Amino acid sequence: MFTKWILPPLLILAIIAGLFTGFAAEAHKLESGYKDAELSLQVEHDLAEKLTQPLSGLGESYRLMDVSAGKSTEQLADIKSVLIALGKNAKQENVLDVAQKSAIDKIVSSSAEQTKLTGDVLDSVLSNILGKPVGQSYGQRSTVKVFSLKEAGYRGYMAKVKLHDPKAVKLVLAGDKIGHKGEKTSAAAERTDAVIAINAGGFAKQDGLLYPMGITVVNGEIKTFYRTDLSFIGINNNGHLVGGDVTTREQIEKMGIQQGATFVPTLLKDGKKLTIPAKWKNKKEPRTIIGHFSNGDLLFMVIDGRQKDSSGLTLEEAQTKLLEWNVRDAYNLDGGGSSSFVYNGKVMNDPSDGSERKVVSNFVVLP
């Protein structure tokens, strides 16, 4: 026999709530699983797209590379054509270079022969007028031939100097500075071991010291720059005599002057006589002159004056004689008692003061 069992209402409600809670938990688990699966599928989809994109890009890159390779092939073909053309031109230019070099060598050789011939002819001309040289010196830096001017009717000496080194000719300041008691030409020659030396620029005396006149340049350095109304006498970096009217420092630099002094006047320019200023016209005086011959050799000359057996030389006479000796450019240096000509350590002329005068500067030639 069964006994009828009835559950309390609260207990029934608790059981129902538990069942719902269980169902909810399971539902949440199912929902979470579904979301995880959905996320996993999305990740796989995104990954697939990412993997597919590079492959697609790689295909485009390969396509572009193929196009580029085609262009590169074309460019290489063009470069090859250019190189072949350059090779042909190079061969032609090489032939031209050889021909040009041969022509230049012939010109240089011819010029050298012509220079030698001109020098030989000039030496013959001078020897016919002045007699054989009274002294000759053959050095590594210069070749010097000294002539007496007795046969030309003057007491004095002239040196014809061929430079082998442009630096063989120098301007030497007394004491190697501006402002000094002065130095004899023979002393300047001795301390520089010069084969030839002549006095150079004009000077003024102040407080017992001598100062160069006008523009003075020593070893490329401008030592003084004033009185630009006088004649500048310079030696450039090629050993050539240049100068005349110089009014700016830029001119000195442009001409490449390495050594230079100042006096007045300029006697010859390009084989032509220049006008002698009125105050120096037709006056016989001891003279010191520098110039260059038609072949470029330098001339250093001193003529004695103010003496019974040698009255000196006018500048007009100097112009005429210099042209006879094939001198193209010439400048008058400081003369009078300053004129001195030293060769191999010996004073060759007779200075008008009876002995050498101390001067501010001297041109010297190294052997």
C-alpha positions in Angstrom: 0.0 0.0 0.0 1.5 3.4 -1.0 1.5 6.5 1.1 0.8 9.7 -0.7 4.0 12.0 -0.6 3.7 15.8 -1.1 6.9 18.1 -1.3 7.0 21.4 0.4 6.6 24.4 -2.1 9.9 26.0 -1.1 11.8 22.9 -1.9 10.1 22.6 -5.2 11.1 26.2 -6.1 14.7 25.5 -5.1 14.9 22.4 -7.3 13.4 24.4 -10.3 16.0 27.2 -9.7 18.8 24.7 -9.6 17.7 23.2 -12.8 17.5 26.6 -14.5 21.0 27.5 -13.1 22.4 24.3 -14.6 20.7 25.0 -17.9 22.1 28.6 -17.9 25.6 27.4 -17.2 25.5 24.8 -19.9 24.0 27.4 -22.2 26.9 29.8 -21.4 29.4 27.1 -22.0 27.8 26.4 -25.4 27.7 30.1 -26.2 31.4 30.5 -25.2 32.3 27.5 -27.3 30.4 28.8 -30.2 32.2 32.2 -29.9 35.6 30.5 -29.6 34.8 28.5 -32.7 33.6 31.6 -34.5 36.8 33.5 -33.4 39.0 30.6 -34.5 37.3 30.5 -37.9 37.8 34.3 -38.2 41.5 34.0 -37.3 41.9 31.3 -39.9 40.1 33.4 -42.4 42.3 36.5 -41.7 45.4 34.4 -41.8 44.4 32.9 -45.1 43.9 36.4 -46.5 47.3 37.6 -45.1 49.0 34.6 -46.7 47.2 35.1 -49.9 48.1 38.8 -50.2 51.9 38.3 -50.3 51.5 35.6 -52.8 49.4 38.0 -54.9 52.0 40.8 -54.4 54.8 38.4 -55.2 53.2 37.6 -58.4 53.0 41.3 -59.3 56.7 41.7 -58.2 57.7 38.8 -60.5 55.7 40.5 -63.3 57.5 43.8 -62.7 60.8 42.0 -62.4 60.2 40.4 -65.7 59.4 43.8 -67.3 62.5 45.3 -65.6 64.6 42.4 -66.8 63.4 43.1 -70.3 64.3 46.8 -70.0 67.6 45.9 -68.5 68.4 43.6 -71.4 67.5 46.5 -73.7 69.7 48.9 -71.7 72.6 46.4 -71.6 72.3 46.2 -75.4 72.4 50.0 -75.6 75.4 50.2 -73.2 77.2 47.6 -75.3 76.6 49.6 -78.4 77.9 52.8 -76.7 81.0 50.9 -75.4 81.7 49.6 -78.9 81.4 53.2 -80.2 83.6 54.5 -77.4 86.1 51.9 -78.2 86.2 52.9 -81.8 86.5 56.6 -80.8 89.2 55.7 -78.3 91.2 54.0 -81.0 90.7 57.0 -83.3 91.6 59.4 -80.4 94.6 57.4 -79.6 95.7 57.7 -83.2 95.1 61.4 -83.0 96.9 61.6 -79.7 99.9 59.9 -81.2 99.8 62.2 -84.2 99.4 65.3 -82.1 102.2 64.2 -79.7 104.4 63.6 -82.7 103.6 67.0 -84.1 104.1 68.7 -80.7 107.4 66.9 -80.3 108.5 68.1 -83.7 107.5 71.7 -82.8 109.3 71.5 -79.4 112.4 70.0 -81.1 112.2 72.6 -83.8 111.8 75.4 -81.2 114.7 74.1 -79.2 116.9 73.9 -82.3 115.7 77.4 -83.3 116.5 78.7 -79.8 119.9 77.2 -79.9 120.5 78.6 -83.4 119.3 82.0 -82.3 121.6 81.8 -79.2 124.5 80.8 -81.4 123.8 83.6 -83.8 123.5 86.1 -81.0 126.8 84.9 -79.4 128.4 85.4 -82.9 126.9 88.9 -83.2 128.1 89.9 -79.8 131.6 88.4 -80.4 131.9 90.2 -83.7 131.0 93.6 -82.0 132.6 93.1 -78.6 135.3 90.4 -79.1 135.5 87.1 -77.3 134.0 86.8 -73.8 136.5 87.8 -71.1 134.8 85.3 -68.8 132.5 82.3 -69.0 130.7 80.3 -66.3 128.7 77.1 -66.8 126.5 76.3 -63.8 123.5 74.0 -63.1 121.3 77.0 -62.7 122.8 79.5 -65.2 125.3 80.0 -68.0 127.1 83.3 -67.9 129.2 85.0 -70.6 131.0 88.3 -69.7 132.0 90.8 -72.4 134.2 93.9 -72.0 132.6 97.0 -73.6 136.0 98.4 -74.6 135.5 97.5 -78.3 132.1 99.4 -78.2 134.0 102.5 -77.0 133.0 102.4 -73.3 134.7 101.3 -70.2 132.4 98.7 -68.6 131.2 95.2 -68.7 128.1 93.3 -69.9 126.9 89.8 -68.9 124.7 87.6 -71.1 122.9 85.2 -68.7 121.0 82.1 -69.8 118.9 80.8 -66.9 118.4 77.1 -66.5 116.5 77.7 -63.3 114.1 80.8 -63.0 115.0 81.0 -59.3 118.7 81.6 -60.1 118.2 85.3 -60.3 117.3 87.1 -57.1 116.9 90.6 -55.6 118.9 90.8 -52.4 118.1 93.5 -49.8 120.9 94.9 -47.6 120.7 93.0 -44.4 117.7 91.2 -45.8 115.4 93.9 -44.4 113.8 97.2 -45.0 115.9 100.0 -43.4 119.6 99.2 -43.3 123.0 100.9 -43.4 123.5 99.4 -46.8 125.6 96.7 -48.4 128.3 96.6 -51.1 127.5 94.7 -54.3 130.5 92.5 -53.8 129.4 91.7 -50.2 125.9 90.7 -51.5 127.6 88.4 -54.1 129.8 86.8 -51.5 127.1 86.0 -49.0 124.8 84.5 -51.7 127.6 82.7 -53.6 126.6 84.6 -56.8 128.5 84.4 -60.0 127.2 87.8 -61.2 125.9 90.8 -59.2 125.0 94.3 -60.1 123.4 97.1 -58.0 119.6 97.4 -58.4 117.0 99.9 -57.2 117.1 103.5 -56.1 117.0 104.4 -52.5 116.5 107.3 -50.0 118.4 107.9 -46.7 116.6 108.6 -43.5 118.0 108.6 -39.9 121.2 107.0 -41.1 119.5 104.1 -42.8 118.8 103.3 -46.5 115.3 102.6 -47.7 114.3 101.2 -51.1 112.5 103.5 -53.5 109.1 102.6 -55.0 108.1 98.9 -55.3 110.3 96.2 -54.0 109.6 92.4 -54.3 111.7 89.7 -52.8 111.0 86.0 -53.4 107.4 86.8 -54.4 106.7 89.0 -51.3 106.0 92.7 -51.8 108.3 94.5 -49.3 107.5 98.1 -50.3 104.8 99.7 -52.4 104.9 103.5 -53.1 106.0 106.0 -55.7 104.2 104.1 -58.5 105.1 106.9 -60.9 108.5 105.3 -61.5 109.6 102.3 -63.6 109.3 98.9 -61.9 111.8 96.2 -63.0 110.8 92.7 -62.2 111.7 89.0 -62.8 108.6 86.8 -63.0 108.2 83.1 -62.0 109.5 82.0 -65.5 112.7 84.0 -65.1 111.6 86.6 -67.6 112.2 90.3 -67.3 108.9 92.3 -67.1 107.8 95.6 -65.7 107.3 99.3 -66.6 104.3 101.1 -65.4 102.9 99.3 -62.4 100.3 101.1 -60.2 98.6 98.3 -58.3 99.5 95.3 -56.2 97.2 93.2 -58.3 99.5 93.8 -61.3 102.4 92.4 -59.4 100.5 89.3 -58.5 99.1 88.9 -62.1 102.5 89.2 -63.6 103.8 86.5 -61.2 106.7 88.7 -60.0 109.2 87.0 -57.8 112.0 89.6 -57.6 111.8 93.4 -58.3 113.1 96.8 -57.8 112.4 100.4 -58.9 114.2 103.2 -60.7 113.6 105.2 -63.9 113.3 105.3 -66.9 112.3 102.3 -69.0 114.6 102.4 -72.1 113.2 99.7 -74.5 109.9 98.0 -74.7 109.3 95.2 -77.3 112.3 96.4 -79.3 111.3 100.0 -79.5 112.8 103.1 -77.9 110.7 104.9 -75.2 110.8 108.6 -74.7 113.5 109.7 -72.2 112.1 112.2 -69.6 113.5 115.8 -70.1 115.4 115.9 -66.8 117.5 112.9 -67.9 118.0 113.7 -71.6 121.5 113.7 -73.1 123.4 113.4 -69.8 126.5 111.2 -69.6 126.6 109.3 -66.3 127.8 106.0 -64.9 125.0 103.5 -65.8 123.7 100.2 -64.6 121.2 98.6 -67.0 119.2 95.4 -67.0 117.5 93.9 -70.1 116.8 90.8 -72.1 118.0 89.8 -75.6 115.8 88.6 -78.5 116.3 85.0 -77.4 115.2 85.7 -73.8 118.7 85.7 -72.2 119.2 88.3 -69.6 121.6 91.3 -69.9 123.4 92.9 -66.9 125.5 95.9 -67.8 127.6 98.6 -66.0 129.4 101.4 -67.7 131.8 103.7 -65.8 131.5 107.5 -65.9 132.5 110.8 -64.2 136.1 109.9 -64.9 138.7 111.3 -67.3 139.0 108.2 -69.4 135.3 107.3 -69.1 132.7 110.1 -69.1 129.8 107.7 -69.0 126.8 107.0 -71.3 123.6 108.9 -72.2 120.3 107.1 -72.0 119.8 107.8 -75.7 123.2 106.2 -76.5 122.2 103.2 -74.4 119.0 102.7 -76.3 120.9 102.7 -79.7 123.6 100.3 -78.5 121.2 97.9 -76.9 119.2 97.6 -80.1 122.4 96.9 -82.0 123.1 94.1 -79.5 119.6 92.6 -80.1 118.2 93.6 -76.8 114.4 93.8 -76.8 113.5 95.2 -73.3 115.7 97.3 -71.0 115.5 99.3 -67.8 117.8 101.9 -66.3 118.8 101.0 -62.7 120.4 103.2 -60.1 123.6 104.6 -61.6 126.2 107.2 -60.6 128.4 106.1 -57.7 126.2 103.1 -57.1 127.1 101.4 -60.3 129.0 98.1 -59.6 129.6 95.0 -61.6 130.9 91.9 -59.8 131.9 88.7 -61.5 133.2 85.6 -59.6 133.8 87.7 -56.5 135.7 90.5 -58.3 134.6 94.0 -58.8 135.2 94.4 -62.6 134.4 98.1 -63.1 135.8 101.2 -61.5 133.1 102.9 -59.4 133.0 106.7 -59.7 133.3 107.2 -56.0 136.7 105.5 -56.1 135.4 102.4 -54.2 132.1 100.6 -54.0 129.2 102.4 -52.5 126.9 100.7 -50.1 123.4 100.3 -51.7 120.0 99.2 -50.6 119.6 96.3 -53.1 121.4 94.1 -55.7 120.4 91.7 -58.4 122.5 88.5 -58.2 122.7 85.4 -60.4 123.4 82.0 -58.8 125.7 79.6 -60.7 
